[in-house]
Amino acid sequence: MPGMAELLPMILILAAAGAFAGLLAGLLGVGGGIVLVPAFFHVFRGLGYHSPQLMQICLATSLATIIVTSARSVLAHAAKGAVDWPTLRRWAPGIAVGALAGVAFASGLRTVTLQAIFAVLAFLVAAYMALARPHWRLGERMPEGGRVWAFAPGVGFLSVLLGIGGGSFGVPLMTLHGVPMHRAVATAAGFGLTIAVPGVAGFLALEVAPEGRPPLTFGAVNLPAFLLVIATTYVTTPLGVRLAHATDAVRLRRIFALFLMLVAANMLWKALGW
């Protein structure tokens, strides 16, 4: 086991990542996982853990934190009357099915493959966030009835592969169907719960070889990283919600998009062994 002198910087990095993730969960509805997955990966690798299923551990632990951050974000947004509950109820079953399919798919992949998938999807999310225009539309209202199943499983499936809540895909989908930004962010926090709960259940059932696995990892969820992150997000998620209702969302999205492109490029660099 690493000594405290080696562990302390890692603890501080995880705490900072958790604080930033909580802020993003409230501010942009992205659940924070898109920051946590690469943070977990670099921290675990830095501590000398090289499990062939390391990315699965990062995705699962990120999703576990999203259960907490999304729940807090939903409650905070609901207090402001911003959550579209009918849309959330219609979309939840399809998103949950997609999340379980995402776990099944990710469970059989090598870490380097998941790194590459994460990088490509993160770059696409960043590109949309940077280039999206308010007038872009796929429709004037959210799909209903059977049309929900054309979109909802995809939201759950892709979100699990990134270890994220519903915001990165749910917010664009809703704004492209005419939902105001703040309402989309609030409702996407609810999407995060319908992704994270079945996703974590699936990853807890995953058998991870003990060789190279971080200690206190149950299934694919690492308990110390989970507890440390939720302790910091507990403080910062409500702050993100307040900022979301008081700031220019478009400018914030573009700043975050640039940051996300750098994260995606770094992950792809590692996946290619450079």
PyRosetta script that sets phi, psi and omega in degrees:
from pyrosetta import init, pose_from_sequence

init()
pose = pose_from_sequence("MPGMAELLPMILILAAAGAFAGLLAGLLGVGGGIVLVPAFFHVFRGLGYHSPQLMQICLATSLATIIVTSARSVLAHAAKGAVDWPTLRRWAPGIAVGALAGVAFASGLRTVTLQAIFAVLAFLVAAYMALARPHWRLGERMPEGGRVWAFAPGVGFLSVLLGIGGGSFGVPLMTLHGVPMHRAVATAAGFGLTIAVPGVAGFLALEVAPEGRPPLTFGAVNLPAFLLVIATTYVTTPLGVRLAHATDAVRLRRIFALFLMLVAANMLWKALGW")
pose.set_psi(1, 139.8)
pose.set_omega(1, 178.1)
pose.set_phi(2, -64.5)
pose.set_psi(2, 151.6)
pose.set_omega(2, 177.7)
pose.set_phi(3, -79.2)
pose.set_psi(3, 170.8)
pose.set_omega(3, -177.3)
pose.set_phi(4, -62.3)
pose.set_psi(4, -35.5)
pose.set_omega(4, 179.4)
pose.set_phi(5, -60.3)
pose.set_psi(5, -31.9)
pose.set_omega(5, 178.4)
pose.set_phi(6, -85.2)
pose.set_psi(6, -33.8)
pose.set_omega(6, -177.3)
pose.set_phi(7, -74.1)
pose.set_psi(7, -34.5)
pose.set_omega(7, -173.5)
pose.set_phi(8, -57.8)
pose.set_psi(8, -47.5)
pose.set_omega(8, 177.6)
pose.set_phi(9, -59.8)
pose.set_psi(9, -36.2)
pose.set_omega(9, 179.8)
pose.set_phi(10, -67.3)
pose.set_psi(10, -39.9)
pose.set_omega(10, 177.5)
pose.set_phi(11, -62.0)
pose.set_psi(11, -42.6)
pose.set_omega(11, 179.6)
pose.set_phi(12, -65.1)
pose.set_psi(12, -39.5)
pose.set_omega(12, 178.9)
pose.set_phi(13, -63.8)
pose.set_psi(13, -44.6)
pose.set_omega(13, 179.1)
pose.set_phi(14, -64.6)
pose.set_psi(14, -38.9)
pose.set_omega(14, 178.3)
pose.set_phi(15, -63.7)
pose.set_psi(15, -42.8)
pose.set_omega(15, 178.4)
pose.set_phi(16, -65.4)
pose.set_psi(16, -41.8)
pose.set_omega(16, 178.1)
pose.set_phi(17, -63.2)
pose.set_psi(17, -40.1)
pose.set_omega(17, 178.2)
pose.set_phi(18, -64.0)
pose.set_psi(18, -41.1)
pose.set_omega(18, 178.6)
pose.set_phi(19, -63.1)
pose.set_psi(19, -43.7)
pose.set_omega(19, 179.0)
pose.set_phi(20, -66.3)
pose.set_psi(20, -40.5)
pose.set_omega(20, 180.0)
pose.set_phi(21, -63.3)
pose.set_psi(21, -41.4)
pose.set_omega(21, 178.1)
pose.set_phi(22, -63.6)
pose.set_psi(22, -40.1)
pose.set_omega(22, 177.5)
pose.set_phi(23, -60.7)
pose.set_psi(23, -45.6)
pose.set_omega(23, 179.7)
pose.set_phi(24, -65.8)
pose.set_psi(24, -35.8)
pose.set_omega(24, -179.7)
pose.set_phi(25, -58.7)
pose.set_psi(25, -43.2)
pose.set_omega(25, 179.2)
pose.set_phi(26, -79.6)
pose.set_psi(26, -34.7)
pose.set_omega(26, -172.4)
pose.set_phi(27, -79.3)
pose.set_psi(27, -45.9)
pose.set_omega(27, -173.1)
pose.set_phi(28, -116.4)
pose.set_psi(28, -6.3)
pose.set_omega(28, -179.2)
pose.set_phi(29, 71.8)
pose.set_psi(29, 20.0)
pose.set_omega(29, -176.4)
pose.set_phi(30, -94.6)
pose.set_psi(30, 2.3)
pose.set_omega(30, 174.0)
pose.set_phi(31, 76.8)
pose.set_psi(31, -12.5)
pose.set_omega(31, 177.0)
pose.set_phi(32, 80.6)
pose.set_psi(32, -13.8)
pose.set_omega(32, -176.1)
pose.set_phi(33, -63.2)
pose.set_psi(33, -28.2)
pose.set_omega(33, -178.3)
pose.set_phi(34, -68.0)
pose.set_psi(34, -18.0)
pose.set_omega(34, 172.0)
pose.set_phi(35, -92.6)
pose.set_psi(35, -39.1)
pose.set_omega(35, -174.0)
pose.set_phi(36, -69.1)
pose.set_psi(36, -39.0)
pose.set_omega(36, -176.5)
pose.set_phi(37, -58.2)
pose.set_psi(37, -53.4)
pose.set_omega(37, 177.2)
pose.set_phi(38, -65.1)
pose.set_psi(38, -31.7)
pose.set_omega(38, 177.6)
pose.set_phi(39, -64.5)
pose.set_psi(39, -47.5)
pose.set_omega(39, 177.3)
pose.set_phi(40, -58.9)
pose.set_psi(40, -44.8)
pose.set_omega(40, -176.8)
pose.set_phi(41, -58.8)
pose.set_psi(41, -48.3)
pose.set_omega(41, -177.4)
pose.set_phi(42, -70.4)
pose.set_psi(42, -35.6)
pose.set_omega(42, 178.8)
pose.set_phi(43, -66.5)
pose.set_psi(43, -48.6)
pose.set_omega(43, -179.3)
pose.set_phi(44, -63.7)
pose.set_psi(44, -42.1)
pose.set_omega(44, 177.9)
pose.set_phi(45, -64.6)
pose.set_psi(45, -39.7)
pose.set_omega(45, 179.6)
pose.set_phi(46, -64.0)
pose.set_psi(46, -28.6)
pose.set_omega(46, 178.1)
pose.set_phi(47, -84.4)
pose.set_psi(47, -1.6)
pose.set_omega(47, 176.1)
pose.set_phi(48, 93.4)
pose.set_psi(48, 13.8)
pose.set_omega(48, 178.7)
pose.set_phi(49, -94.2)
pose.set_psi(49, 118.2)
pose.set_omega(49, -174.2)
pose.set_phi(50, -125.3)
pose.set_psi(50, 43.5)
pose.set_omega(50, 178.2)
pose.set_phi(51, -57.9)
pose.set_psi(51, 139.0)
pose.set_omega(51, 174.8)
pose.set_phi(52, -64.2)
pose.set_psi(52, -11.9)
pose.set_omega(52, 177.4)
pose.set_phi(53, -111.0)
pose.set_psi(53, 28.9)
pose.set_omega(53, -175.1)
pose.set_phi(54, -62.4)
pose.set_psi(54, -39.7)
pose.set_omega(54, 179.8)
pose.set_phi(55, -66.4)
pose.set_psi(55, -35.1)
pose.set_omega(55, 175.5)
pose.set_phi(56, -61.6)
pose.set_psi(56, -39.4)
pose.set_omega(56, 177.9)
pose.set_phi(57, -64.0)
pose.set_psi(57, -41.7)
pose.set_omega(57, 179.2)
pose.set_phi(58, -64.7)
pose.set_psi(58, -44.9)
pose.set_omega(58, 179.6)
pose.set_phi(59, -63.2)
pose.set_psi(59, -45.9)
pose.set_omega(59, -177.5)
pose.set_phi(60, -65.0)
pose.set_psi(60, -42.8)
pose.set_omega(60, -179.5)
pose.set_phi(61, -67.1)
pose.set_psi(61, -38.3)
pose.set_omega(61, 175.9)
pose.set_phi(62, -61.2)
pose.set_psi(62, -46.3)
pose.set_omega(62, 179.9)
pose.set_phi(63, -62.3)
pose.set_psi(63, -36.1)
pose.set_omega(63, 178.4)
pose.set_phi(64, -61.8)
pose.set_psi(64, -41.4)
pose.set_omega(64, 178.4)
pose.set_phi(65, -66.6)
pose.set_psi(65, -31.0)
pose.set_omega(65, -177.2)
pose.set_phi(66, -67.9)
pose.set_psi(66, -27.4)
pose.set_omega(66, 174.8)
pose.set_phi(67, -56.5)
pose.set_psi(67, -43.0)
pose.set_omega(67, -178.1)
pose.set_phi(68, -75.6)
pose.set_psi(68, -49.6)
pose.set_omega(68, -175.6)
pose.set_phi(69, -65.4)
pose.set_psi(69, -39.6)
pose.set_omega(69, 179.7)
pose.set_phi(70, -67.8)
pose.set_psi(70, -39.4)
pose.set_omega(70, 178.6)
pose.set_phi(71, -61.2)
pose.set_psi(71, -45.3)
pose.set_omega(71, 179.1)
pose.set_phi(72, -65.8)
pose.set_psi(72, -39.6)
pose.set_omega(72, -179.9)
pose.set_phi(73, -65.3)
pose.set_psi(73, -43.2)
pose.set_omega(73, 178.2)
pose.set_phi(74, -60.0)
pose.set_psi(74, -46.2)
pose.set_omega(74, -178.6)
pose.set_phi(75, -63.1)
pose.set_psi(75, -40.6)
pose.set_omega(75, -179.8)
pose.set_phi(76, -67.4)
pose.set_psi(76, -42.2)
pose.set_omega(76, 178.5)
pose.set_phi(77, -69.4)
pose.set_psi(77, -36.6)
pose.set_omega(77, 179.9)
pose.set_phi(78, -63.6)
pose.set_psi(78, -34.1)
pose.set_omega(78, 178.5)
pose.set_phi(79, -63.6)
pose.set_psi(79, -23.8)
pose.set_omega(79, 177.0)
pose.set_phi(80, -96.0)
pose.set_psi(80, 3.7)
pose.set_omega(80, 177.9)
pose.set_phi(81, 70.8)
pose.set_psi(81, 27.3)
pose.set_omega(81, -172.6)
pose.set_phi(82, -98.1)
pose.set_psi(82, -11.9)
pose.set_omega(82, -174.7)
pose.set_phi(83, -82.9)
pose.set_psi(83, 131.6)
pose.set_omega(83, 176.1)
pose.set_phi(84, -89.8)
pose.set_psi(84, 88.5)
pose.set_omega(84, -174.3)
pose.set_phi(85, -64.4)
pose.set_psi(85, -40.2)
pose.set_omega(85, 178.1)
pose.set_phi(86, -59.6)
pose.set_psi(86, -42.0)
pose.set_omega(86, 177.4)
pose.set_phi(87, -63.6)
pose.set_psi(87, -42.4)
pose.set_omega(87, -179.6)
pose.set_phi(88, -62.0)
pose.set_psi(88, -42.0)
pose.set_omega(88, 179.7)
pose.set_phi(89, -66.1)
pose.set_psi(89, -39.5)
pose.set_omega(89, -179.1)
pose.set_phi(90, -67.9)
pose.set_psi(90, -35.9)
pose.set_omega(90, -172.4)
pose.set_phi(91, -90.3)
pose.set_psi(91, -20.4)
pose.set_omega(91, -173.5)
pose.set_phi(92, -57.2)
pose.set_psi(92, -47.0)
pose.set_omega(92, -177.0)
pose.set_phi(93, -60.9)
pose.set_psi(93, -45.0)
pose.set_omega(93, -179.1)
pose.set_phi(94, -65.6)
pose.set_psi(94, -39.2)
pose.set_omega(94, 178.2)
pose.set_phi(95, -64.1)
pose.set_psi(95, -42.2)
pose.set_omega(95, 180.0)
pose.set_phi(96, -63.1)
pose.set_psi(96, -41.3)
pose.set_omega(96, 177.7)
pose.set_phi(97, -62.0)
pose.set_psi(97, -43.3)
pose.set_omega(97, 178.3)
pose.set_phi(98, -63.7)
pose.set_psi(98, -37.0)
pose.set_omega(98, 179.5)
pose.set_phi(99, -63.9)
pose.set_psi(99, -43.5)
pose.set_omega(99, 178.4)
pose.set_phi(100, -64.2)
pose.set_psi(100, -38.5)
pose.set_omega(100, 176.4)
pose.set_phi(101, -64.1)
pose.set_psi(101, -36.8)
pose.set_omega(101, 177.6)
pose.set_phi(102, -63.6)
pose.set_psi(102, -40.1)
pose.set_omega(102, 177.3)
pose.set_phi(103, -63.5)
pose.set_psi(103, -45.3)
pose.set_omega(103, -179.4)
pose.set_phi(104, -61.3)
pose.set_psi(104, -40.4)
pose.set_omega(104, -179.8)
pose.set_phi(105, -69.1)
pose.set_psi(105, -47.0)
pose.set_omega(105, -176.6)
pose.set_phi(106, -67.8)
pose.set_psi(106, -29.2)
pose.set_omega(106, -175.2)
pose.set_phi(107, -62.1)
pose.set_psi(107, -28.6)
pose.set_omega(107, -176.2)
pose.set_phi(108, -96.5)
pose.set_psi(108, 4.8)
pose.set_omega(108, -176.1)
pose.set_phi(109, -97.7)
pose.set_psi(109, 153.2)
pose.set_omega(109, 174.3)
pose.set_phi(110, -75.5)
pose.set_psi(110, 155.8)
pose.set_omega(110, 179.8)
pose.set_phi(111, -55.5)
pose.set_psi(111, -44.2)
pose.set_omega(111, -176.6)
pose.set_phi(112, -64.3)
pose.set_psi(112, -34.1)
pose.set_omega(112, 177.6)
pose.set_phi(113, -67.6)
pose.set_psi(113, -43.3)
pose.set_omega(113, 178.2)
pose.set_phi(114, -65.7)
pose.set_psi(114, -34.4)
pose.set_omega(114, 175.5)
pose.set_phi(115, -60.1)
pose.set_psi(115, -46.2)
pose.set_omega(115, -178.7)
pose.set_phi(116, -64.9)
pose.set_psi(116, -42.4)
pose.set_omega(116, 178.1)
pose.set_phi(117, -62.1)
pose.set_psi(117, -44.9)
pose.set_omega(117, 178.5)
pose.set_phi(118, -57.3)
pose.set_psi(118, -46.8)
pose.set_omega(118, -176.9)
pose.set_phi(119, -61.9)
pose.set_psi(119, -45.3)
pose.set_omega(119, -178.2)
pose.set_phi(120, -65.5)
pose.set_psi(120, -46.5)
pose.set_omega(120, -179.8)
pose.set_phi(121, -65.0)
pose.set_psi(121, -40.5)
pose.set_omega(121, 179.4)
pose.set_phi(122, -63.5)
pose.set_psi(122, -38.9)
pose.set_omega(122, 178.3)
pose.set_phi(123, -65.4)
pose.set_psi(123, -40.5)
pose.set_omega(123, 178.7)
pose.set_phi(124, -64.3)
pose.set_psi(124, -41.6)
pose.set_omega(124, 176.7)
pose.set_phi(125, -60.8)
pose.set_psi(125, -45.1)
pose.set_omega(125, -178.8)
pose.set_phi(126, -63.4)
pose.set_psi(126, -41.7)
pose.set_omega(126, -179.6)
pose.set_phi(127, -62.4)
pose.set_psi(127, -42.0)
pose.set_omega(127, 178.1)
pose.set_phi(128, -63.9)
pose.set_psi(128, -44.4)
pose.set_omega(128, -178.5)
pose.set_phi(129, -61.7)
pose.set_psi(129, -34.0)
pose.set_omega(129, -178.4)
pose.set_phi(130, -78.6)
pose.set_psi(130, -34.6)
pose.set_omega(130, -169.9)
pose.set_phi(131, -103.1)
pose.set_psi(131, -15.2)
pose.set_omega(131, -174.3)
pose.set_phi(132, -58.4)
pose.set_psi(132, 143.3)
pose.set_omega(132, 177.8)
pose.set_phi(133, -118.5)
pose.set_psi(133, 144.5)
pose.set_omega(133, -176.0)
pose.set_phi(134, -58.3)
pose.set_psi(134, -27.4)
pose.set_omega(134, -175.3)
pose.set_phi(135, -85.8)
pose.set_psi(135, -6.5)
pose.set_omega(135, 178.3)
pose.set_phi(136, -64.6)
pose.set_psi(136, 133.9)
pose.set_omega(136, -178.5)
pose.set_phi(137, -143.8)
pose.set_psi(137, 140.5)
pose.set_omega(137, 167.1)
pose.set_phi(138, -101.2)
pose.set_psi(138, -18.3)
pose.set_omega(138, 179.7)
pose.set_phi(139, -177.0)
pose.set_psi(139, 173.3)
pose.set_omega(139, -177.9)
pose.set_phi(140, -95.9)
pose.set_psi(140, -6.6)
pose.set_omega(140, 177.4)
pose.set_phi(141, -153.4)
pose.set_psi(141, 157.9)
pose.set_omega(141, -179.2)
pose.set_phi(142, -64.1)
pose.set_psi(142, 141.9)
pose.set_omega(142, 177.2)
pose.set_phi(143, -56.7)
pose.set_psi(143, 146.2)
pose.set_omega(143, 178.6)
pose.set_phi(144, -131.3)
pose.set_psi(144, 171.2)
pose.set_omega(144, 177.5)
pose.set_phi(145, 62.1)
pose.set_psi(145, -139.0)
pose.set_omega(145, -178.1)
pose.set_phi(146, -65.4)
pose.set_psi(146, -23.1)
pose.set_omega(146, -179.1)
pose.set_phi(147, -66.8)
pose.set_psi(147, -21.9)
pose.set_omega(147, 177.8)
pose.set_phi(148, -58.6)
pose.set_psi(148, -37.7)
pose.set_omega(148, -175.9)
pose.set_phi(149, -74.1)
pose.set_psi(149, -7.2)
pose.set_omega(149, 173.5)
pose.set_phi(150, -79.8)
pose.set_psi(150, -18.9)
pose.set_omega(150, -175.7)
pose.set_phi(151, -119.3)
pose.set_psi(151, -43.4)
pose.set_omega(151, -169.3)
pose.set_phi(152, -57.7)
pose.set_psi(152, -47.6)
pose.set_omega(152, 179.9)
pose.set_phi(153, -60.6)
pose.set_psi(153, -34.2)
pose.set_omega(153, 178.3)
pose.set_phi(154, -64.3)
pose.set_psi(154, -38.1)
pose.set_omega(154, 177.0)
pose.set_phi(155, -60.9)
pose.set_psi(155, -46.5)
pose.set_omega(155, -180.0)
pose.set_phi(156, -66.5)
pose.set_psi(156, -43.5)
pose.set_omega(156, -177.1)
pose.set_phi(157, -63.2)
pose.set_psi(157, -51.9)
pose.set_omega(157, -177.3)
pose.set_phi(158, -67.4)
pose.set_psi(158, -34.8)
pose.set_omega(158, -179.6)
pose.set_phi(159, -64.6)
pose.set_psi(159, -38.9)
pose.set_omega(159, 178.3)
pose.set_phi(160, -64.4)
pose.set_psi(160, -38.0)
pose.set_omega(160, -179.8)
pose.set_phi(161, -66.9)
pose.set_psi(161, -19.5)
pose.set_omega(161, 175.2)
pose.set_phi(162, -101.1)
pose.set_psi(162, -8.9)
pose.set_omega(162, -177.6)
pose.set_phi(163, 68.6)
pose.set_psi(163, 35.2)
pose.set_omega(163, -172.4)
pose.set_phi(164, -122.1)
pose.set_psi(164, 169.1)
pose.set_omega(164, 172.5)
pose.set_phi(165, -80.3)
pose.set_psi(165, -162.5)
pose.set_omega(165, -172.4)
pose.set_phi(166, -87.5)
pose.set_psi(166, -2.2)
pose.set_omega(166, -171.3)
pose.set_phi(167, -70.3)
pose.set_psi(167, -40.0)
pose.set_omega(167, -174.1)
pose.set_phi(168, -63.8)
pose.set_psi(168, -30.9)
pose.set_omega(168, 176.1)
pose.set_phi(169, -107.1)
pose.set_psi(169, -33.9)
pose.set_omega(169, -177.7)
pose.set_phi(170, -69.8)
pose.set_psi(170, -41.8)
pose.set_omega(170, -179.1)
pose.set_phi(171, -63.4)
pose.set_psi(171, -49.5)
pose.set_omega(171, 176.5)
pose.set_phi(172, -59.1)
pose.set_psi(172, -41.4)
pose.set_omega(172, -179.4)
pose.set_phi(173, -60.3)
pose.set_psi(173, -43.1)
pose.set_omega(173, -178.6)
pose.set_phi(174, -71.3)
pose.set_psi(174, -42.3)
pose.set_omega(174, 179.9)
pose.set_phi(175, -67.0)
pose.set_psi(175, -31.1)
pose.set_omega(175, 176.3)
pose.set_phi(176, -70.6)
pose.set_psi(176, -12.7)
pose.set_omega(176, 175.6)
pose.set_phi(177, -110.8)
pose.set_psi(177, 25.1)
pose.set_omega(177, 170.5)
pose.set_phi(178, 82.9)
pose.set_psi(178, 9.3)
pose.set_omega(178, 178.6)
pose.set_phi(179, -80.1)
pose.set_psi(179, 129.3)
pose.set_omega(179, 178.5)
pose.set_phi(180, -56.9)
pose.set_psi(180, 147.9)
pose.set_omega(180, -172.9)
pose.set_phi(181, -54.6)
pose.set_psi(181, -50.5)
pose.set_omega(181, -176.3)
pose.set_phi(182, -63.7)
pose.set_psi(182, -36.2)
pose.set_omega(182, 177.9)
pose.set_phi(183, -70.4)
pose.set_psi(183, -36.8)
pose.set_omega(183, 177.9)
pose.set_phi(184, -64.7)
pose.set_psi(184, -43.9)
pose.set_omega(184, 179.1)
pose.set_phi(185, -61.5)
pose.set_psi(185, -43.8)
pose.set_omega(185, -178.2)
pose.set_phi(186, -64.5)
pose.set_psi(186, -44.6)
pose.set_omega(186, -178.3)
pose.set_phi(187, -70.9)
pose.set_psi(187, -34.7)
pose.set_omega(187, 178.5)
pose.set_phi(188, -63.5)
pose.set_psi(188, -28.6)
pose.set_omega(188, 175.2)
pose.set_phi(189, -61.3)
pose.set_psi(189, -36.4)
pose.set_omega(189, 175.0)
pose.set_phi(190, -68.5)
pose.set_psi(190, -37.0)
pose.set_omega(190, 173.5)
pose.set_phi(191, -55.6)
pose.set_psi(191, -38.9)
pose.set_omega(191, -178.5)
pose.set_phi(192, -57.5)
pose.set_psi(192, -39.9)
pose.set_omega(192, 178.4)
pose.set_phi(193, -65.6)
pose.set_psi(193, -40.9)
pose.set_omega(193, -178.4)
pose.set_phi(194, -71.9)
pose.set_psi(194, -17.5)
pose.set_omega(194, 173.5)
pose.set_phi(195, -86.3)
pose.set_psi(195, -48.8)
pose.set_omega(195, -169.5)
pose.set_phi(196, -71.3)
pose.set_psi(196, -40.2)
pose.set_omega(196, -176.1)
pose.set_phi(197, -63.2)
pose.set_psi(197, -55.1)
pose.set_omega(197, 177.6)
pose.set_phi(198, -67.8)
pose.set_psi(198, -31.5)
pose.set_omega(198, 178.7)
pose.set_phi(199, -62.9)
pose.set_psi(199, -46.3)
pose.set_omega(199, 179.1)
pose.set_phi(200, -66.1)
pose.set_psi(200, -40.0)
pose.set_omega(200, 177.8)
pose.set_phi(201, -57.6)
pose.set_psi(201, -42.1)
pose.set_omega(201, 178.7)
pose.set_phi(202, -66.9)
pose.set_psi(202, -42.1)
pose.set_omega(202, -178.3)
pose.set_phi(203, -71.8)
pose.set_psi(203, -28.5)
pose.set_omega(203, 176.2)
pose.set_phi(204, -65.9)
pose.set_psi(204, -27.3)
pose.set_omega(204, 179.1)
pose.set_phi(205, -85.2)
pose.set_psi(205, -7.5)
pose.set_omega(205, -178.6)
pose.set_phi(206, -74.9)
pose.set_psi(206, 133.4)
pose.set_omega(206, 177.9)
pose.set_phi(207, -86.9)
pose.set_psi(207, 117.5)
pose.set_omega(207, 179.8)
pose.set_phi(208, -110.7)
pose.set_psi(208, 126.8)
pose.set_omega(208, -179.4)
pose.set_phi(209, -61.2)
pose.set_psi(209, 139.8)
pose.set_omega(209, -177.1)
pose.set_phi(210, -68.1)
pose.set_psi(210, -21.9)
pose.set_omega(210, -178.6)
pose.set_phi(211, -66.8)
pose.set_psi(211, 122.5)
pose.set_omega(211, 177.3)
pose.set_phi(212, 76.0)
pose.set_psi(212, 9.3)
pose.set_omega(212, -178.1)
pose.set_phi(213, -90.5)
pose.set_psi(213, 135.4)
pose.set_omega(213, 176.0)
pose.set_phi(214, -59.4)
pose.set_psi(214, 146.9)
pose.set_omega(214, -178.9)
pose.set_phi(215, -64.4)
pose.set_psi(215, 154.6)
pose.set_omega(215, -179.8)
pose.set_phi(216, 59.1)
pose.set_psi(216, 42.2)
pose.set_omega(216, 173.8)
pose.set_phi(217, -101.6)
pose.set_psi(217, 121.6)
pose.set_omega(217, -177.9)
pose.set_phi(218, -110.1)
pose.set_psi(218, 118.5)
pose.set_omega(218, -167.8)
pose.set_phi(219, 62.5)
pose.set_psi(219, -118.0)
pose.set_omega(219, 175.2)
pose.set_phi(220, -113.9)
pose.set_psi(220, 10.4)
pose.set_omega(220, -177.8)
pose.set_phi(221, -98.9)
pose.set_psi(221, 122.9)
pose.set_omega(221, 178.2)
pose.set_phi(222, -90.8)
pose.set_psi(222, 116.2)
pose.set_omega(222, -173.0)
pose.set_phi(223, -66.6)
pose.set_psi(223, -46.3)
pose.set_omega(223, -179.2)
pose.set_phi(224, -59.2)
pose.set_psi(224, -44.4)
pose.set_omega(224, 179.6)
pose.set_phi(225, -63.9)
pose.set_psi(225, -40.8)
pose.set_omega(225, 178.3)
pose.set_phi(226, -59.7)
pose.set_psi(226, -49.5)
pose.set_omega(226, -177.0)
pose.set_phi(227, -65.2)
pose.set_psi(227, -40.5)
pose.set_omega(227, -179.0)
pose.set_phi(228, -64.8)
pose.set_psi(228, -42.3)
pose.set_omega(228, -178.0)
pose.set_phi(229, -69.7)
pose.set_psi(229, -43.8)
pose.set_omega(229, -178.2)
pose.set_phi(230, -67.3)
pose.set_psi(230, -26.2)
pose.set_omega(230, 177.3)
pose.set_phi(231, -64.3)
pose.set_psi(231, -36.9)
pose.set_omega(231, -179.5)
pose.set_phi(232, -84.0)
pose.set_psi(232, -37.5)
pose.set_omega(232, 179.2)
pose.set_phi(233, -66.8)
pose.set_psi(233, -26.1)
pose.set_omega(233, 178.6)
pose.set_phi(234, -56.0)
pose.set_psi(234, -35.2)
pose.set_omega(234, -177.6)
pose.set_phi(235, -83.5)
pose.set_psi(235, -39.1)
pose.set_omega(235, -168.3)
pose.set_phi(236, -92.6)
pose.set_psi(236, -21.1)
pose.set_omega(236, -179.0)
pose.set_phi(237, -61.2)
pose.set_psi(237, -47.1)
pose.set_omega(237, 177.6)
pose.set_phi(238, -61.6)
pose.set_psi(238, -32.2)
pose.set_omega(238, 176.2)
pose.set_phi(239, -63.5)
pose.set_psi(239, -41.5)
pose.set_omega(239, 177.6)
pose.set_phi(240, -61.8)
pose.set_psi(240, -39.3)
pose.set_omega(240, 178.3)
pose.set_phi(241, -62.2)
pose.set_psi(241, -44.1)
pose.set_omega(241, 179.6)
pose.set_phi(242, -63.0)
pose.set_psi(242, -41.0)
pose.set_omega(242, 178.9)
pose.set_phi(243, -65.3)
pose.set_psi(243, -36.4)
pose.set_omega(243, -178.9)
pose.set_phi(244, -61.5)
pose.set_psi(244, -31.6)
pose.set_omega(244, -178.1)
pose.set_phi(245, -91.5)
pose.set_psi(245, 3.2)
pose.set_omega(245, -175.3)
pose.set_phi(246, -132.2)
pose.set_psi(246, 4.4)
pose.set_omega(246, -174.8)
pose.set_phi(247, -131.4)
pose.set_psi(247, 169.0)
pose.set_omega(247, 179.2)
pose.set_phi(248, -77.7)
pose.set_psi(248, 107.3)
pose.set_omega(248, -174.5)
pose.set_phi(249, -65.9)
pose.set_psi(249, -35.0)
pose.set_omega(249, -176.6)
pose.set_phi(250, -64.6)
pose.set_psi(250, -46.2)
pose.set_omega(250, -180.0)
pose.set_phi(251, -63.3)
pose.set_psi(251, -41.9)
pose.set_omega(251, 179.2)
pose.set_phi(252, -62.5)
pose.set_psi(252, -41.2)
pose.set_omega(252, -179.9)
pose.set_phi(253, -62.0)
pose.set_psi(253, -39.1)
pose.set_omega(253, -177.4)
pose.set_phi(254, -72.8)
pose.set_psi(254, -35.9)
pose.set_omega(254, 175.5)
pose.set_phi(255, -64.4)
pose.set_psi(255, -44.7)
pose.set_omega(255, 179.6)
pose.set_phi(256, -66.0)
pose.set_psi(256, -34.4)
pose.set_omega(256, 178.8)
pose.set_phi(257, -60.4)
pose.set_psi(257, -41.6)
pose.set_omega(257, 178.3)
pose.set_phi(258, -63.1)
pose.set_psi(258, -44.7)
pose.set_omega(258, 177.5)
pose.set_phi(259, -59.4)
pose.set_psi(259, -42.9)
pose.set_omega(259, -177.3)
pose.set_phi(260, -67.0)
pose.set_psi(260, -36.2)
pose.set_omega(260, 176.7)
pose.set_phi(261, -61.2)
pose.set_psi(261, -39.2)
pose.set_omega(261, 178.5)
pose.set_phi(262, -66.9)
pose.set_psi(262, -40.5)
pose.set_omega(262, 177.7)
pose.set_phi(263, -62.6)
pose.set_psi(263, -44.8)
pose.set_omega(263, -179.5)
pose.set_phi(264, -63.3)
pose.set_psi(264, -42.3)
pose.set_omega(264, 179.9)
pose.set_phi(265, -62.7)
pose.set_psi(265, -40.7)
pose.set_omega(265, 179.2)
pose.set_phi(266, -65.0)
pose.set_psi(266, -41.5)
pose.set_omega(266, -179.6)
pose.set_phi(267, -66.2)
pose.set_psi(267, -40.6)
pose.set_omega(267, 178.3)
pose.set_phi(268, -65.7)
pose.set_psi(268, -38.5)
pose.set_omega(268, 176.9)
pose.set_phi(269, -57.6)
pose.set_psi(269, -45.1)
pose.set_omega(269, 179.3)
pose.set_phi(270, -67.2)
pose.set_psi(270, -39.5)
pose.set_omega(270, -179.0)
pose.set_phi(271, -63.3)
pose.set_psi(271, -34.4)
pose.set_omega(271, -179.7)
pose.set_phi(272, -83.4)
pose.set_psi(272, -3.4)
pose.set_omega(272, 177.0)
pose.set_phi(273, 77.1)
pose.set_psi(273, 23.6)
pose.set_omega(273, -178.8)
pose.set_phi(274, -93.3)
pose.dump_pdb("model.pdb")
